[in-house]
C-alpha cells in the first residue's frame, strides 16, 4: 500500500527578515516539523500576491500581508485548501470567494490582543506626556520651554474606544487601572459586557464629543470603511487625540489631514494608512502633531512568536484533519 502524499505547505516570504531568517524565530516552525503529513517551505518567489500558480503548488498557505483574491483560487488546478493568516485582520483575503471555493481561512485573534493593546497605550502615553515635543525641545537646547508643553493627567480625562472585540476588550481591561473615564462604541457588544470592563457603551456620534482620546481598534468591513470621516472628526474636542491601530481605510485620510490642519483635533497617532507602504509625500508625515509607525508598533519578539504558534497551529490542525481553532469562515470546513 503506497504512503499517503504529504500536504505541501507554503509560507510567504514577507514573513522573513531582510537577512532571510523567520521574523517570528525558529521555535514555531517545530509545529510544522512535528507533523508527519506536512512538507513545508518558504515560497521561493517574492510574490506581491497569492497567484494562481502558487495556489496550484501548495495545499496549505501561511500568509502575512499578501492579498488572496478570487483570481488566486479560480483555476481548475488549484490545490490550496487553507489560507492561514499571520495576524488577526483578514481584509487582504477575499473571504466570500474562499468560502465559495471551499478554502478555509484562519487568523490569530488570541495572540494579537495583548500586543496591540499595549501598542495603543504606547501611543496614548506618548500624547499624554507630550513625549515627542519634549524630546525635540531637549535636543534643541530649549530646556526652559518645558512649561509650555504640559502633559495631560489621565484621571480627569475620557478614553473612547471604537470596537470592543478581542483587542478592544483587552485594551479596556489594561487601561482601567489608570483611572480615566472609559466609553466604548460597538453596537454588536452588549452594554452589560462593556460595563464589565469598566466602560459605558454609547453610540459613536454621542461618544466622540466627550472624549480626550479616541482609539480605533475595530474590524475593517463595508460598515466601518471611512467610519471616521469629516463629520465625525468635527464632533471631537479640539483638544482631543485620535489613534488608529485598526486598518487605514477605517479613516477617511483626507478628512483627517484637513482636521489636523484646521485644528479640529489636537493630534493623531497612526500605525496604519489607507495606502501601505505610506507615500513619502503624504502630508501626515510632515506634521509635528502626528505620530506615525509602519503598521508594526505591536511587533515584538513575543508578539510574533505567539502569532506564529497560533497560526501554524491552525495549519497543523488542518493537516491532521481537525478543525482549526480560529476559522474565519467555518462554513468552508468539511472535515
Secondary structure, DSSP 4 states (H G I P E B T S, - for coil): -PPPPPEEEEE-GGGB-TTSSBTT-SGGGHHHHT-TTEEEEE-SS--SB--HHHHHH-SEEEESS-BB-TGGG-STT----EEEESSS--TTB-HHHHHHHT-EEE--TTHHHHHHHHHHHHHHHHHHTTHHHHHHHHHTT-GGGGGGS----STT-EEEEE--SHHHHHHHHHHGGG--EEEEE-TTS-HHHHHHTT-EE--HHHHHTT-SEEEE-PPPSTTTTT-B-HHHHHHS-TT-EEEE-S-GGGB-HHHHHHHHHHTSSSEEEES--SSSSPPTT-GGGG-TTEEE--S-TT--HHHHHHHHHHHHHHHHHHHTTPPPSSBS-GGG---
